[in-house]
Amino acid sequence: MLLRTAAAIVALAASSSEMCSQPTEANPDTTAAESACPPDAIALSPDMSIQAAVEKARPGASFCIKAGIHRLQFVVPKDRQRFFGEPGSVLNGARVLTRFEREGDTWVASGQSQIGIKRGDCAKTHPACALSLGFFIDDKPLQQVASKAELAPDRFFFDRAAGRIHFVDDPTGKLVEATATRFAFKSSAENVLIKGLVIEKYYNPAQDGAVDGDHGKGWRIEHTELRLNSGAGVAVGTNGAIVDCKIHHNGQLGVNASGSTNILIEGNEIWANNIYGFDFDWEAGGVKSSNSDRVTMRDNHVHDNVGPGLWCDINCRNVVYEGNTVEYNAGPGIHHEISYAAVIRNNTLRQNGQAKLLWFWGPEIEIAASQDVEVYSNVLTVRPEGRAIMLIDQNRQIDPGGFDKTQRSSVYKTQRNNVHDNDITYLGVGWTGGASDAPPGAENFSIIESGGNRFDHNTYRFPDGVRPQFVWGHALLDFSGFRGNGQELNGTLVANAKSSK
């Protein structure tokens, strides 16, 4: 559980929203990846129903989604069906609004009957984040507020009882849209392929993807752009793969992959997610997986998300994080939490923890209440006052009444973690080590020290006049004190280090 200030979340959410690319109705193919449709694919123009074609077609059929805006499409695939997008093909889950009236100092769009699903916890300054409706003026997402009294430029209020959206910004001559379709693709079908599309502005609830394939096996999403959706951009389940996609400016999360086995997340750019201001103590940011086995996150560029970059939480096992570039995220860069065996290797991490979380939270790499993790050959640049690699234990319960029979314990153990051969550059004062706030007498009070955790052969580079700081268990230490606790016997300090920021 992360601790941080609501003010930091608001600032980061605002900056993420400002970073949003501006796709337009006139130019919908700004970043869509090219993909060729196979010759036997069923061609679907923007005025056609994709779902009607799917229902008529056999399992295993291919579809060619032609260039243009395909609005309000909700597709329930059959087994092995494949969906290819021509360059410039966009699935858009929002309705264009054209009729407005004045009411005092606000504009009103009437006749809105969308029924959202409220799910999740919001940052204190974004209390309406979980209501899922999206409202856009010239492709810019406005922030939803909980009452008309909170209206201001770039905000809107949805009076559901009256079916009216209230806002301040003048809509004259502008493209105004409100989300009206919950999912682009969702079914329990197996081995579905989605390639070469732009998928935007669906009002999926938090934790669900606009492409929601977590109830079917073997979904593969590739060369697809997922943006401006209310919950997660995409979710996959067992044997699922998300490859070479652009996933950004979604309301809560870029990628969700939970409760599954054999998941691949590879070669994607994932940035600026959580624009609606969810509390990332709960769940938000770049990628999150949970209760999963054999998860591989490889060669992704994950940056500027309001939350952790790459995160596996709750009983994850056999997870590999490798070759990723993870930078400038609000939370930890890589976060392995209340979980088991993992390898974190050959990643580049830069200045994560931008929300400036309290205590030792928000490092470049965080191993929280987890065991049997090997961390090696990573290159880290640590922001001033930041943390590099942290093992954290809080004596956390496995489950109310739960029990890990392999450990004969009711609490997660931060043990047998091996951190070695990493290259760490501090841009100012910073910390590394293992921290515990378990109280005296707790089962895990001394688990950091006694649990077989090890730091060695790491290189610590620091600027002139600064020395890295270390923590081990409940003690703050310098390098010699860290060594006195059996750590970094072969570690190296490099003074006056130069680093590109």
TAWO-V988431 format. One record per pair of residues at least 6 apart in sequence whose ideal C-beta (glycine too) atoms are under 7 Angstrom apart, sorted by sequence separation. I is the first residue (numbers start at 0). GAP is how many residues later the second one is. If there is no record, write none. Layout:
I GAP
I GAP
This chain:
43 6
135 6
144 6
150 6
203 6
212 6
235 6
256 6
273 6
277 6
288 6
335 6
366 6
381 6
397 6
406 6
437 6
438 6
461 6
470 6
481 6
482 6
22 7
99 7
100 7
121 7
133 7
134 7
149 7
157 7
158 7
225 7
246 7
301 7
311 7
325 7
354 7
402 7
437 7
468 7
469 7
99 8
121 8
201 8
203 8
225 8
233 8
246 8
256 8
301 8
325 8
379 8
401 8
423 8
435 8
459 8
469 8
20 9
43 9
99 9
147 9
155 9
156 9
184 9
352 9
469 9
20 10
52 10
119 10
144 10
146 10
155 10
210 10
254 10
273 10
286 10
333 10
351 10
352 10
364 10
471 10
41 11
118 11
132 11
142 11
155 11
198 11
273 11
309 11
435 11
466 11
467 11
469 11
96 12
117 12
141 12
142 12
143 12
144 12
198 12
272 12
351 12
397 12
435 12
469 12
49 13
117 13
130 13
141 13
154 13
164 13
220 13
233 13
241 13
272 13
296 13
320 13
333 13
364 13
396 13
397 13
471 13
141 14
143 14
232 14
309 14
374 14
396 14
397 14
433 14
478 14
41 15
49 15
115 15
116 15
150 15
152 15
153 15
183 15
210 15
220 15
254 15
286 15
333 15
348 15
395 15
471 15
115 16
127 16
150 16
151 16
152 16
209 16
253 16
269 16
285 16
309 16
332 16
348 16
363 16
394 16
395 16
115 17
125 17
127 17
150 17
193 17
218 17
232 17
239 17
269 17
294 17
308 17
318 17
64 18
72 18
127 18
147 18
183 18
231 18
363 18
41 19
43 19
58 19
62 19
64 19
66 19
69 19
113 19
126 19
182 19
209 19
225 19
253 19
285 19
332 19
433 19
41 20
43 20
45 20
49 20
58 20
59 20
60 20
61 20
62 20
63 20
64 20
65 20
66 20
67 20
69 20
181 20
216 20
224 20
230 20
231 20
239 20
252 20
284 20
308 20
331 20
40 21
41 21
42 21
43 21
44 21
53 21
58 21
59 21
62 21
64 21
66 21
67 21
68 21
69 21
70 21
71 21
134 21
180 21
181 21
182 21
191 21
213 21
215 21
216 21
217 21
218 21
219 21
220 21
221 21
222 21
223 21
224 21
225 21
226 21
227 21
228 21
229 21
230 21
231 21
232 21
233 21
234 21
235 21
242 21
246 21
252 21
284 21
285 21
294 21
307 21
325 21
331 21
343 21
392 21
39 22
40 22
41 22
43 22
45 22
50 22
53 22
58 22
61 22
63 22
66 22
69 22
178 22
181 22
208 22
212 22
213 22
214 22
216 22
217 22
221 22
222 22
226 22
227 22
228 22
230 22
231 22
232 22
234 22
237 22
251 22
264 22
283 22
284 22
285 22
289 22
301 22
306 22
316 22
326 22
327 22
330 22
391 22
40 23
42 23
45 23
49 23
50 23
53 23
65 23
68 23
71 23
178 23
207 23
208 23
209 23
210 23
211 23
212 23
213 23
221 23
226 23
231 23
236 23
237 23
238 23
239 23
240 23
241 23
242 23
243 23
244 23
245 23
246 23
247 23
248 23
249 23
283 23
284 23
285 23
286 23
287 23
288 23
289 23
290 23
306 23
307 23
315 23
316 23
317 23
318 23
319 23
320 23
321 23
322 23
323 23
324 23
325 23
326 23
327 23
328 23
362 23
390 23
448 23
37 24
45 24
50 24
53 24
64 24
176 24
178 24
191 24
206 24
207 24
208 24
209 24
212 24
220 24
225 24
231 24
237 24
242 24
243 24
247 24
248 24
250 24
251 24
284 24
285 24
286 24
289 24
290 24
291 24
292 24
293 24
294 24
295 24
296 24
297 24
298 24
299 24
300 24
301 24
302 24
303 24
304 24
305 24
306 24
307 24
308 24
309 24
310 24
311 24
312 24
313 24
314 24
315 24
316 24
321 24
322 24
326 24
327 24
329 24
330 24
362 24
363 24
364 24
365 24
366 24
367 24
368 24
447 24
448 24
49 25
50 25
132 25
141 25
198 25
203 25
205 25
206 25
208 25
247 25
250 25
287 25
292 25
297 25
298 25
302 25
303 25
304 25
308 25
312 25
313 25
321 25
326 25
328 25
329 25
361 25
362 25
363 25
368 25
447 25
183 26
184 26
185 26
189 26
203 26
204 26
208 26
241 26
248 26
251 26
262 26
279 26
284 26
289 26
302 26
312 26
320 26
325 26
327 26
362 26
365 26
390 26
36 27
53 27
182 27
183 27
184 27
187 27
188 27
189 27
190 27
191 27
192 27
193 27
194 27
195 27
196 27
197 27
198 27
199 27
200 27
201 27
202 27
203 27
207 27
212 27
235 27
279 27
288 27
296 27
301 27
307 27
311 27
359 27
362 27
368 27
445 27
184 28
187 28
189 28
194 28
195 28
199 28
200 28
201 28
279 28
182 29
186 29
194 29
199 29
262 29
343 29
348 29
134 30
193 30
252 30
269 30
331 30
337 30
339 30
350 30
352 30
359 30
388 30
457 30
252 31
257 31
260 31
273 31
330 31
331 31
332 31
333 31
334 31
335 31
336 31
337 31
338 31
339 31
340 31
341 31
342 31
343 31
344 31
345 31
346 31
347 31
348 31
349 31
412 31
455 31
459 31
136 32
251 32
252 32
253 32
254 32
255 32
256 32
257 32
258 32
259 32
260 32
261 32
262 32
263 32
264 32
265 32
266 32
267 32
268 32
269 32
270 32
271 32
272 32
273 32
332 32
336 32
337 32
339 32
344 32
345 32
350 32
359 32
410 32
414 32
454 32
455 32
459 32
463 32
253 33
257 33
258 33
260 33
265 33
266 33
270 33
271 33
273 33
334 33
336 33
344 33
352 33
388 33
410 33
413 33
454 33
455 33
456 33
457 33
458 33
459 33
460 33
461 33
462 33
136 34
257 34
265 34
270 34
331 34
335 34
343 34
352 34
408 34
412 34
413 34
423 34
455 34
456 34
459 34
462 34
252 35
256 35
264 35
269 35
415 35
418 35
423 35
425 35
455 35
458 35
461 35
137 36
138 36
387 36
414 36
415 36
416 36
417 36
418 36
419 36
420 36
421 36
422 36
423 36
424 36
425 36
431 36
434 36
448 36
460 36
136 37
137 37
335 37
413 37
414 37
419 37
420 37
423 37
425 37
428 37
432 37
433 37
435 37
28 38
256 38
412 38
414 38
419 38
427 38
429 38
430 38
431 38
432 38
433 38
435 38
460 38
136 39
413 39
418 39
429 39
430 39
432 39
433 39
93 40
425 40
428 40
430 40
27 41
135 41
93 42
369 42
370 42
379 42
381 42
387 42
425 42
40 43
134 43
285 43
308 43
368 43
370 43
381 43
383 43
384 43
386 43
388 43
389 43
390 43
391 43
392 43
393 43
394 43
24 44
213 44
284 44
369 44
370 44
371 44
372 44
373 44
374 44
375 44
376 44
377 44
378 44
379 44
380 44
381 44
382 44
383 44
384 44
385 44
386 44
387 44
393 44
105 45
132 45
133 45
368 45
370 45
375 45
376 45
379 45
381 45
383 45
384 45
386 45
389 45
392 45
37 46
111 46
132 46
205 46
213 46
284 46
370 46
375 46
380 46
36 47
208 47
366 47
374 47
394 47
381 48
394 48
34 49
36 49
206 49
394 49
432 49
34 50
112 50
279 50
366 50
111 51
178 51
253 51
279 51
392 51
110 52
111 52
31 53
33 53
109 53
111 53
109 54
392 54
31 55
108 55
392 55
31 56
107 56
108 56
31 57
107 57
390 57
28 58
107 58
337 58
28 59
27 60
105 60
106 60
105 61
27 62
105 62
390 62
104 63
106 64
113 65
135 65
111 66
113 66
133 67
108 69
133 69
132 70
99 71
131 71
359 71
205 72
424 72
426 72
131 73
337 74
424 74
426 74
359 75
129 76
206 76
95 79
96 79
96 80
95 81
96 81
94 82
93 83
94 83
93 84
93 85
94 85
92 86
93 86
118 86
119 86
92 87
115 87
118 87
140 87
92 88
116 88
118 88
113 89
92 91
90 93
133 94
133 96
131 98
131 99
90 106
73 107
93 107
71 108
76 108
80 108
88 108
89 108
90 108
91 108
92 108
71 109
73 109
74 109
88 109
91 109
92 109
73 110
74 110
75 110
76 110
78 110
82 110
84 110
89 110
92 110
72 111
75 111
77 111
78 111
79 111
80 111
81 111
82 111
83 111
84 111
359 111
76 112
78 112
83 112
84 112
9 113
12 113
8 114
9 115
23 115
76 115
22 116
5 117
21 117
92 117
133 117
5 118
380 118
5 119
19 120
16 124
64 132
119 132
140 134
128 147
128 148
128 149
24 150
125 150
125 151
124 152
122 154
121 155
122 155
121 156
122 156
120 157
121 157
119 158
120 158
34 160
34 161
120 161
33 162
119 162
32 163
119 163
31 164
31 166
27 170
34 188
32 190
31 193
30 194
30 215
19 229
15 233
19 252
18 253
15 256
16 258
15 259
12 261
12 262
12 264
9 267
8 268
1 278
1 279
0 280
18 285
15 288
15 290
12 293
11 294
8 297
11 318
1 329
11 342
11 343
8 346
7 347
7 348
3 351
3 353
2 354
3 354
1 355
2 355
2 356
2 358
1 359
1 360
